[in-house]
Amino acid sequence: MTNIVLVTAVVLLALIALGLGAGLIFLLTRRRITAPPVDPEELRRQVHSEIEASIKDRLLEAKEEAVRIRTEADREARETKAQAQQAERRLLQKEENLDRRSEELNRREQSLSDKEKHLDELREQLEMAGKQRLAELERVANMTRQEAQGVLMSELEQELRNEIARKVREADLAARDESEKRARKIVTEVIQRVAADQTAETSVSVLPLPSEDMKGRIIGREGRNIRALQQATGIDIIVDDTPEAVIISGFDPVRREVARATLNKLIVDGRIHPARIEETVVKARQEVQQRIKEEGEAAVLEVGLQGLHPEVVRHLGILRFRTSYGQQVLSHSKEVAHLAAMMASEIGADVRISKMSGLLHDIGKAIDHEVEGSHAVIGADLLQRHGVPAPVVHAVRAHHYDEEPHTLEALLLIAADAISAARPGARRETLEAYIKRLEKLEEIANSFDGVEQSYAIQAGREVRILVKPDSIDDTQAQLMARDIANRIERELSYPGQIRVTVVRETRAIEYAK
């Protein structure tokens, strides 16, 4: 740094000397031009003295400037050195800190390594102790580890089943407590408001005759009249020993009604021969079709659902001549419509959709002898073709669970249909079918393990199962009741609902001698 300052000072002095020389030359030249002639020697001395004075002044200034520059350079050098020393101290301090941290990390790594070795030793000792204990347990229990796991899993499974059964029972009880009172009130009020009479019909109609002589006229010469009548109507006419009556037999109720109307007209007219029979059958068929239309329109008007497609109304009228378990289907449909509408109004559902679903839910029975499939699916397809609202079509299709119900109106239709069909006197079935249903109920109940005896009671509306108390506990009895009910729903067809009661009891018997 000092060398740089000295070089700078010398350069400055040289520049000052050059400046002074140029100035003197300029002055001399000017004096020669402007001043009068002087003594050269005198002029030389003056110039020399001026130059020396100027040089001394410039040297002095240069020395002062050099001293100032050197002072500043020394000060800057000291500051730079102090900063460098400070930075060096900081670096040394950081190095010391890093060294200390490195030593600390080394100590920790060593400590962790020692701990890992200790943990490995402990792990090995625990594994060895576990193996020894497992071997000792296997020796004491006289079973392998897999066998012990199987026993534990079976016990856990049993505990879980018991817990699930308990939870299911608690949930059922809670749901009943919340809904039973209101449901009973709604259903009771609805049933009280709808008490329509049901007409029990069969596939046989008896037509009274004014006299016994009419039988011969109906049969005709060599049976030509009765053959013509049977051929035109497709119905069997049975003339037997029943006094003053003939039997009209057929599974199609519309054809049976045509045959009955034809015979009535022929008896009143008195002219009975094949040509007259054919004419009368045509007229009777037209009258029955008109009556079907009127019955459908009357049902729609009674329920208050005007605006249905004419084809839907016609099929609805056909239900007047159809029966199910002795229950007239049209009367049943109107009753279900009223039941569903009243329940919908009680709980805030769509009353019109519920009423229409109830009236049309069995419309498939008007054509199910012509088309294969469930009457619910057939009816839903018919309604869909004729522009009935989609919620009604869904409710009709789902009312026998041909598809899963997902609307409130569909569930109300299922409940209303069950109420109408299950109330006392609404339906009847043959003795043979009734006995088979009772036998099937008891057979399903007896097929479960742990069942001691089962009884179908209350005309098949309840099955009571007695279980072995040593084999079935209370929680298993609850699950058994649910399983039996689910299997009855899958395998049996029955009106209304069937109650499943599982009875578990323990008796202590002693004899006094």
C-alpha positions as CSV (number, residue, x, y, z in Angstrom):
1,M,0.0,0.0,0.0
2,T,2.9,2.5,0.9
3,N,4.7,1.8,-2.5
4,I,1.5,2.6,-4.3
5,V,1.2,5.9,-2.4
6,L,4.9,6.9,-3.2
7,V,4.5,6.0,-6.9
8,T,1.4,8.2,-7.0
9,A,3.2,11.1,-5.4
10,V,6.1,10.9,-7.9
11,V,3.7,10.8,-10.8
12,L,1.9,13.9,-9.4
13,L,5.3,15.8,-9.0
14,A,6.2,15.0,-12.6
15,L,2.9,16.2,-13.9
16,I,3.3,19.4,-11.8
17,A,6.8,20.0,-13.2
18,L,5.6,19.5,-16.7
19,G,2.8,22.0,-16.1
20,L,5.2,24.6,-14.7
21,G,7.6,24.2,-17.5
22,A,4.8,24.7,-20.1
23,G,3.6,27.7,-18.2
24,L,7.0,29.3,-18.1
25,I,7.5,28.7,-21.8
26,F,4.2,30.3,-22.5
27,L,5.1,33.4,-20.3
28,L,8.5,33.8,-22.0
29,T,7.0,33.6,-25.4
30,R,4.4,36.1,-24.5
31,R,7.0,38.5,-23.0
32,R,9.1,38.3,-26.0
33,I,6.2,39.3,-28.1
34,T,4.7,42.0,-25.9
35,A,7.5,43.2,-23.6
36,P,10.3,45.5,-24.6
37,P,13.7,44.0,-24.9
38,V,15.4,43.1,-21.6
39,D,18.6,41.7,-20.5
40,P,18.7,38.0,-21.2
41,E,20.7,37.2,-18.1
42,E,18.3,39.1,-16.0
43,L,15.4,37.4,-17.7
44,R,17.1,34.0,-17.1
45,R,17.5,34.7,-13.4
46,Q,13.9,35.9,-13.0
47,V,12.6,32.9,-14.8
48,H,14.9,30.6,-12.8
49,S,13.8,32.1,-9.5
50,E,10.1,31.9,-10.5
51,I,10.5,28.3,-11.6
52,E,12.3,27.4,-8.4
53,A,9.6,29.2,-6.4
54,S,6.9,27.5,-8.3
55,I,8.6,24.1,-8.1
56,K,9.0,24.5,-4.3
57,D,5.3,25.4,-4.0
58,R,4.2,22.5,-6.1
59,L,6.6,20.1,-4.3
60,L,5.2,21.3,-1.0
61,E,1.7,20.8,-2.2
62,A,2.6,17.4,-3.6
63,K,4.2,16.5,-0.3
64,E,1.1,17.6,1.6
65,E,-1.1,15.7,-0.8
66,A,1.1,12.6,-0.5
67,V,1.0,12.9,3.3
68,R,-2.8,13.2,3.2
69,I,-3.1,10.2,0.8
70,R,-0.7,8.2,2.9
71,T,-2.7,9.0,6.1
72,E,-5.9,8.0,4.4
73,A,-4.3,4.9,3.0
74,D,-3.0,4.0,6.5
75,R,-6.4,4.6,8.0
76,E,-8.1,2.4,5.3
77,A,-5.5,-0.2,5.8
78,R,-6.1,-0.3,9.5
79,E,-9.8,-0.5,9.0
80,T,-9.4,-3.3,6.5
81,K,-7.1,-5.1,8.8
82,A,-9.5,-4.7,11.7
83,Q,-12.3,-6.0,9.6
84,A,-10.2,-8.9,8.4
85,Q,-9.2,-9.7,12.0
86,Q,-12.8,-9.6,13.1
87,A,-13.9,-11.8,10.2
88,E,-11.0,-14.2,11.1
89,R,-12.2,-14.3,14.7
90,R,-15.7,-15.1,13.6
91,L,-14.5,-17.8,11.3
92,L,-12.4,-19.2,14.1
93,Q,-15.4,-19.1,16.5
94,K,-17.5,-20.9,13.9
95,E,-14.9,-23.5,13.3
96,E,-14.8,-24.0,17.1
97,N,-18.6,-24.3,17.2
98,L,-18.5,-26.8,14.3
99,D,-15.8,-28.8,16.0
100,R,-17.9,-28.9,19.2
101,R,-21.0,-29.9,17.3
102,S,-19.1,-32.6,15.4
103,E,-17.8,-34.0,18.7
104,E,-21.3,-33.9,20.1
105,L,-22.7,-35.7,17.1
106,N,-20.0,-38.3,17.3
107,R,-20.8,-38.8,20.9
108,R,-24.5,-39.2,20.1
109,E,-23.8,-41.6,17.3
110,Q,-21.7,-43.6,19.6
111,S,-24.5,-43.5,22.2
112,L,-27.1,-44.5,19.6
113,S,-25.0,-47.3,18.3
114,D,-24.6,-48.6,21.9
115,K,-28.3,-48.3,22.5
116,E,-29.1,-50.1,19.2
117,K,-26.8,-52.9,20.2
118,H,-28.5,-53.0,23.6
119,L,-32.0,-53.0,21.9
120,D,-30.9,-55.8,19.6
121,E,-29.7,-57.8,22.5
122,L,-33.0,-57.2,24.4
123,R,-35.0,-58.1,21.2
124,E,-33.1,-61.3,20.9
125,Q,-33.7,-62.0,24.5
126,L,-37.4,-61.2,24.2
127,E,-37.7,-63.4,21.1
128,M,-36.0,-66.2,22.8
129,A,-38.2,-65.7,25.9
130,G,-41.3,-65.6,23.6
131,K,-40.3,-68.8,21.9
132,Q,-39.7,-70.5,25.2
133,R,-43.0,-69.3,26.6
134,L,-44.8,-70.4,23.4
135,A,-43.2,-73.8,23.6
136,E,-44.1,-74.0,27.3
137,L,-47.7,-72.9,26.5
138,E,-47.9,-75.5,23.7
139,R,-46.6,-78.1,26.0
140,V,-49.1,-77.2,28.8
141,A,-52.1,-76.6,26.5
142,N,-51.2,-79.7,24.5
143,M,-52.0,-77.8,21.2
144,T,-50.0,-76.0,18.5
145,R,-49.9,-72.3,17.9
146,Q,-52.3,-72.6,14.9
147,E,-54.7,-74.7,17.0
148,A,-54.7,-72.0,19.7
149,Q,-55.3,-69.3,17.1
150,G,-58.2,-71.3,15.8
151,V,-59.7,-71.5,19.3
152,L,-59.2,-67.8,19.9
153,M,-60.7,-66.9,16.6
154,S,-63.8,-69.1,17.2
155,E,-64.2,-67.5,20.6
156,L,-63.8,-64.0,19.1
157,E,-66.3,-64.8,16.4
158,Q,-68.8,-66.0,18.9
159,E,-68.3,-62.9,21.0
160,L,-68.8,-60.8,17.9
161,R,-72.0,-62.6,16.9
162,N,-73.3,-62.1,20.4
163,E,-72.4,-58.4,20.3
164,I,-74.0,-58.0,16.9
165,A,-77.2,-59.8,18.1
166,R,-77.3,-57.5,21.1
167,K,-76.9,-54.4,19.0
168,V,-79.5,-55.6,16.5
169,R,-81.9,-56.3,19.3
170,E,-81.3,-52.9,20.9
171,A,-81.8,-51.2,17.5
172,D,-85.0,-53.1,16.9
173,L,-86.4,-52.2,20.3
174,A,-85.4,-48.5,19.8
175,A,-87.1,-48.4,16.4
176,R,-90.2,-50.0,17.8
177,D,-90.4,-47.6,20.7
178,E,-90.2,-44.6,18.3
179,S,-92.5,-45.8,15.5
180,E,-94.9,-48.4,16.9
181,K,-97.3,-45.9,18.5
182,R,-97.6,-43.6,15.5
183,A,-97.7,-46.4,13.0
184,R,-100.4,-48.2,15.0
185,K,-102.5,-45.0,15.2
186,I,-102.2,-44.3,11.5
187,V,-103.0,-47.8,10.3
188,T,-105.9,-48.2,12.8
189,E,-107.4,-44.9,11.6
190,V,-107.0,-45.9,8.0
191,I,-108.6,-49.3,8.4
192,Q,-111.5,-47.8,10.3
193,R,-112.2,-45.3,7.6
194,V,-112.0,-48.0,4.8
195,A,-114.2,-51.0,5.5
196,A,-115.3,-52.0,2.0
197,D,-117.1,-55.3,1.6
198,Q,-115.4,-58.0,-0.4
199,T,-117.1,-60.4,-2.7
200,A,-115.9,-63.9,-2.7
201,E,-116.1,-65.4,-6.2
202,T,-114.9,-68.6,-7.7
203,S,-114.4,-69.9,-11.2
204,V,-117.9,-71.3,-11.2
205,S,-121.2,-69.4,-11.6
206,V,-124.6,-70.9,-11.0
207,L,-127.5,-69.6,-13.2
208,P,-131.0,-70.2,-11.8
209,L,-133.6,-71.5,-14.4
210,P,-137.3,-70.7,-14.4
211,S,-138.2,-74.4,-14.8
212,E,-136.7,-77.9,-15.3
213,D,-137.9,-77.9,-18.9
214,M,-135.4,-75.2,-19.7
215,K,-132.5,-77.6,-19.3
216,G,-133.7,-79.6,-22.3
217,R,-134.1,-76.6,-24.4
218,I,-130.6,-75.4,-23.5
219,I,-129.1,-78.8,-24.4
220,G,-131.1,-78.9,-27.7
221,R,-131.6,-81.8,-30.1
222,E,-128.6,-84.1,-29.8
223,G,-126.9,-81.4,-27.7
224,R,-126.5,-78.9,-30.6
225,N,-127.5,-75.9,-28.6
226,I,-125.2,-76.5,-25.7
227,R,-122.3,-77.3,-28.1
228,A,-122.9,-74.1,-30.0
229,L,-123.1,-72.1,-26.8
230,Q,-119.8,-73.6,-25.5
231,Q,-118.1,-73.1,-28.8
232,A,-119.1,-69.4,-29.1
233,T,-118.3,-68.5,-25.5
234,G,-115.3,-70.8,-24.7
235,I,-117.0,-71.7,-21.4
236,D,-118.2,-75.1,-20.1
237,I,-122.0,-75.3,-19.5
238,I,-122.7,-78.1,-17.0
239,V,-126.3,-79.4,-16.8
240,D,-126.6,-81.9,-14.0
241,D,-129.1,-82.9,-11.4
242,T,-129.1,-79.6,-9.6
243,P,-132.8,-78.5,-9.6
244,E,-133.6,-75.5,-11.7
245,A,-130.0,-74.4,-12.2
246,V,-127.1,-74.8,-14.6
247,I,-123.4,-74.4,-13.8
248,I,-121.2,-72.1,-15.9
249,S,-117.5,-73.1,-15.4
250,G,-114.4,-71.3,-16.8
251,F,-111.3,-69.7,-15.5
252,D,-111.7,-66.5,-17.6
253,P,-114.2,-64.4,-15.7
254,V,-115.0,-62.2,-18.7
255,R,-115.9,-65.1,-20.8
256,R,-117.9,-66.6,-17.9
257,E,-119.8,-63.3,-17.6
258,V,-120.5,-63.3,-21.4
259,A,-121.9,-66.9,-21.2
260,R,-124.1,-66.0,-18.2
261,A,-125.5,-62.9,-19.9
262,T,-126.1,-64.9,-23.1
263,L,-128.0,-67.6,-21.2
264,N,-130.1,-65.0,-19.4
265,K,-131.0,-63.4,-22.7
266,L,-131.8,-66.7,-24.3
267,I,-134.0,-67.8,-21.4
268,V,-135.9,-64.5,-21.4
269,D,-136.3,-64.6,-25.2
270,G,-137.2,-68.3,-25.3
271,R,-135.8,-68.9,-28.8
272,I,-132.8,-71.1,-28.3
273,H,-131.1,-72.4,-31.4
274,P,-127.5,-72.2,-32.8
275,A,-128.1,-69.1,-35.0
276,R,-129.8,-67.3,-32.2
277,I,-127.1,-68.3,-29.8
278,E,-124.3,-66.7,-32.0
279,E,-126.3,-63.5,-32.3
280,T,-126.9,-63.3,-28.6
281,V,-123.2,-64.1,-27.8
282,V,-122.2,-61.1,-29.9
283,K,-124.6,-58.8,-28.2
284,A,-123.7,-60.1,-24.7
285,R,-120.0,-59.6,-25.5
286,Q,-120.7,-56.0,-26.5
287,E,-122.7,-55.5,-23.3
288,V,-119.9,-57.0,-21.2
289,Q,-117.3,-54.8,-22.9
290,Q,-119.5,-51.7,-22.3
291,R,-119.9,-52.8,-18.7
292,I,-116.1,-53.2,-18.3
293,K,-115.7,-49.7,-19.6
294,E,-118.3,-48.4,-17.2
295,E,-116.8,-50.3,-14.3
296,G,-113.4,-48.8,-15.0
297,E,-114.8,-45.2,-15.4
298,A,-116.8,-45.6,-12.2
299,A,-113.7,-46.8,-10.3
300,V,-111.7,-43.8,-11.6
301,L,-114.5,-41.4,-10.7
302,E,-114.9,-42.9,-7.2
303,V,-111.2,-42.6,-6.5
304,G,-111.0,-39.1,-8.1
305,L,-108.3,-39.8,-10.7
306,Q,-109.9,-38.6,-14.0
307,G,-107.7,-38.2,-17.0
308,L,-106.2,-41.7,-17.3
309,H,-105.7,-43.3,-20.7
310,P,-108.8,-45.1,-22.0
311,E,-106.9,-48.3,-22.4
312,V,-105.8,-48.1,-18.7
313,V,-109.4,-47.5,-17.7
314,R,-110.6,-50.5,-19.8
315,H,-108.1,-52.8,-18.1
316,L,-109.1,-51.5,-14.8
317,G,-112.7,-52.4,-15.5
318,I,-111.6,-56.0,-16.4
319,L,-110.5,-56.3,-12.8
320,R,-114.2,-56.3,-11.8
321,F,-114.3,-59.8,-13.0
322,R,-111.0,-61.0,-11.5
323,T,-110.5,-62.5,-8.0
324,S,-107.4,-63.2,-5.9
325,Y,-107.9,-65.6,-3.0
326,G,-111.6,-65.0,-3.3
327,Q,-111.1,-61.2,-3.1
328,Q,-112.5,-59.1,-6.0
329,V,-109.4,-57.3,-7.5
330,L,-111.2,-54.1,-8.5
331,S,-112.7,-53.6,-5.0
332,H,-109.3,-54.5,-3.5
333,S,-107.6,-52.0,-5.8
334,K,-110.0,-49.2,-4.8
335,E,-109.5,-50.0,-1.1
336,V,-105.7,-50.0,-1.5
337,A,-106.0,-46.6,-3.2
338,H,-107.9,-45.1,-0.3
339,L,-105.6,-46.7,2.3
340,A,-102.4,-45.4,0.5
341,A,-103.9,-41.9,0.1
342,M,-104.9,-41.6,3.7
343,M,-101.5,-42.8,5.0
344,A,-99.7,-40.5,2.5
345,S,-101.8,-37.5,3.9
346,E,-100.8,-38.5,7.4
347,I,-97.1,-38.6,6.8
348,G,-96.8,-35.9,4.2
349,A,-96.2,-38.0,1.0
350,D,-97.7,-37.3,-2.4
351,V,-101.4,-38.2,-2.1
352,R,-102.2,-38.3,-5.8
353,I,-99.2,-40.6,-6.6
354,S,-100.1,-42.9,-3.7
355,K,-103.8,-43.0,-4.7
356,M,-103.0,-43.7,-8.4
357,S,-100.4,-46.4,-7.4
358,G,-103.0,-48.1,-5.2
359,L,-105.7,-48.1,-7.8
360,L,-103.4,-49.4,-10.6
361,H,-101.1,-51.7,-8.7
362,D,-102.9,-55.0,-9.7
363,I,-103.8,-53.9,-13.3
364,G,-101.4,-56.5,-14.6
365,K,-103.8,-59.2,-13.4
366,A,-106.2,-58.1,-16.2
367,I,-103.7,-59.5,-18.8
368,D,-101.4,-61.8,-17.0
369,H,-103.1,-64.8,-18.6
370,E,-102.0,-63.5,-22.0
371,V,-98.5,-62.4,-21.2
372,E,-95.8,-64.2,-19.3
373,G,-94.3,-62.7,-16.2
374,S,-95.2,-61.2,-12.8
375,H,-98.4,-59.2,-12.8
376,A,-96.5,-56.3,-11.1
377,V,-94.0,-56.1,-14.0
378,I,-96.7,-56.6,-16.7
379,G,-98.8,-53.9,-15.1
380,A,-95.9,-51.5,-14.8
381,D,-95.0,-52.0,-18.5
382,L,-98.6,-51.4,-19.5
383,L,-98.8,-48.2,-17.5
384,Q,-95.4,-47.0,-18.9
385,R,-96.7,-47.4,-22.5
386,H,-99.7,-45.3,-21.7
387,G,-98.0,-42.3,-20.2
388,V,-98.7,-42.9,-16.5
389,P,-96.2,-40.9,-14.2
390,A,-92.9,-42.6,-13.6
391,P,-93.3,-42.7,-9.7
392,V,-96.5,-44.7,-10.2
393,V,-94.9,-47.1,-12.6
394,H,-92.0,-47.7,-10.1
395,A,-94.4,-48.2,-7.2
396,V,-96.5,-50.8,-9.2
397,R,-93.3,-52.6,-10.3
398,A,-91.9,-52.7,-6.8
399,H,-95.0,-53.6,-4.8
400,H,-94.0,-57.3,-4.8
401,Y,-90.3,-56.4,-4.7
402,D,-89.7,-57.2,-8.4
403,E,-87.4,-54.2,-8.1
404,E,-86.2,-52.5,-4.9
405,P,-88.6,-49.8,-3.7
406,H,-86.8,-46.4,-3.3
407,T,-89.7,-43.9,-2.9
408,L,-92.0,-43.3,0.0
409,E,-95.1,-43.8,-2.2
410,A,-93.8,-47.3,-3.2
411,L,-93.4,-48.3,0.5
412,L,-96.9,-46.9,1.3
413,L,-98.3,-49.0,-1.6
414,I,-96.7,-52.2,-0.1
415,A,-98.1,-51.4,3.3
416,A,-101.6,-50.6,2.0
417,D,-101.7,-53.8,-0.2
418,A,-100.7,-55.9,2.9
419,I,-103.4,-54.2,5.1
420,S,-106.2,-54.8,2.5
421,A,-105.2,-58.4,1.9
422,A,-104.5,-59.4,5.5
423,R,-107.5,-58.1,7.4
424,P,-109.9,-60.8,8.5
425,G,-112.3,-62.0,5.9
426,A,-110.6,-60.2,3.0
427,R,-109.2,-63.3,1.4
428,R,-109.6,-67.0,1.4
429,E,-107.6,-69.9,0.0
430,T,-108.3,-73.6,-0.6
431,L,-107.9,-76.1,2.2
432,E,-105.2,-77.9,0.3
433,A,-103.1,-74.8,-0.2
434,Y,-103.7,-73.7,3.4
435,I,-102.4,-77.1,4.8
436,K,-99.4,-77.0,2.5
437,R,-98.5,-73.5,3.6
438,L,-98.7,-74.6,7.3
439,E,-96.5,-77.7,6.6
440,K,-94.0,-75.6,4.8
441,L,-93.8,-73.1,7.6
442,E,-93.0,-75.8,10.1
443,E,-90.6,-77.5,7.7
444,I,-88.6,-74.3,7.4
445,A,-88.5,-73.7,11.1
446,N,-87.4,-77.3,11.8
447,S,-84.5,-77.2,9.3
448,F,-82.5,-74.9,11.7
449,D,-80.0,-76.4,14.1
450,G,-81.1,-76.2,17.8
451,V,-84.9,-76.3,17.1
452,E,-86.8,-78.7,19.3
453,Q,-90.3,-78.2,18.0
454,S,-92.2,-75.7,15.9
455,Y,-96.0,-75.0,15.5
456,A,-97.8,-73.0,12.9
457,I,-100.7,-71.2,14.8
458,Q,-103.3,-68.5,14.2
459,A,-104.3,-69.8,10.8
460,G,-100.7,-69.7,9.6
461,R,-100.1,-66.1,10.6
462,E,-97.6,-67.1,13.3
463,V,-95.0,-69.8,13.7
464,R,-93.8,-70.5,17.2
465,I,-90.4,-72.3,17.6
466,L,-89.2,-73.9,20.7
467,V,-85.4,-74.2,20.8
468,K,-83.0,-76.2,23.0
469,P,-81.7,-73.9,25.8
470,D,-78.4,-75.8,26.0
471,S,-77.7,-75.2,22.3
472,I,-79.1,-71.7,21.7
473,D,-78.6,-68.7,23.9
474,D,-80.7,-65.5,24.0
475,T,-78.6,-63.7,21.4
476,Q,-78.6,-66.7,19.0
477,A,-82.4,-66.9,19.4
478,Q,-82.8,-63.3,18.2
479,L,-80.6,-64.1,15.1
480,M,-82.5,-67.3,14.5
481,A,-85.9,-65.5,14.4
482,R,-84.5,-63.0,11.8
483,D,-83.0,-65.8,9.7
484,I,-86.2,-67.8,9.7
485,A,-88.3,-64.8,8.8
486,N,-85.9,-64.0,5.9
487,R,-86.2,-67.6,4.6
488,I,-90.0,-67.6,4.8
489,E,-90.0,-64.4,2.7
490,R,-87.9,-66.0,0.1
491,E,-89.6,-69.4,-0.2
492,L,-93.3,-68.9,0.6
493,S,-96.1,-67.0,-1.0
494,Y,-98.7,-65.9,1.6
495,P,-101.2,-63.1,2.2
496,G,-100.4,-60.5,4.9
497,Q,-97.5,-61.2,7.2
498,I,-96.3,-64.1,9.3
499,R,-95.0,-63.6,12.9
500,V,-91.9,-65.6,13.9
501,T,-91.6,-66.3,17.6
502,V,-88.5,-68.1,19.0
503,V,-89.1,-69.4,22.6
504,R,-86.1,-70.4,24.8
505,E,-86.9,-71.6,28.3
506,T,-85.2,-73.7,31.0
507,R,-87.2,-76.0,33.2
508,A,-86.1,-77.5,36.5
509,I,-88.1,-80.6,37.5
510,E,-87.9,-82.6,40.7
511,Y,-90.1,-85.2,42.2
512,A,-91.2,-85.4,45.8
513,K,-91.3,-89.1,47.0
